[in-house]
């Protein structure tokens, strides 16, 4: 009984860590989802006071638990 509980706890822990890490959400995938949400790579976007296409805007992706966080870096940071 105790071995079963330890095995189940280990499997659940590994599954939780895998979900926390989320290796299937790559930076490119996350950036692609954001670009699609904004209307595609050819959509126009006002970035730092300048009208440009979304594909020309610099993008950064950061890892957060369970996801990736995509930002457009600005002048301040």
Helices and strands as residue ranges (DSSP letters): H 2-21, H 27-37, E 44-47, E 50-53, G 54-56, E 60-64, E 67-71
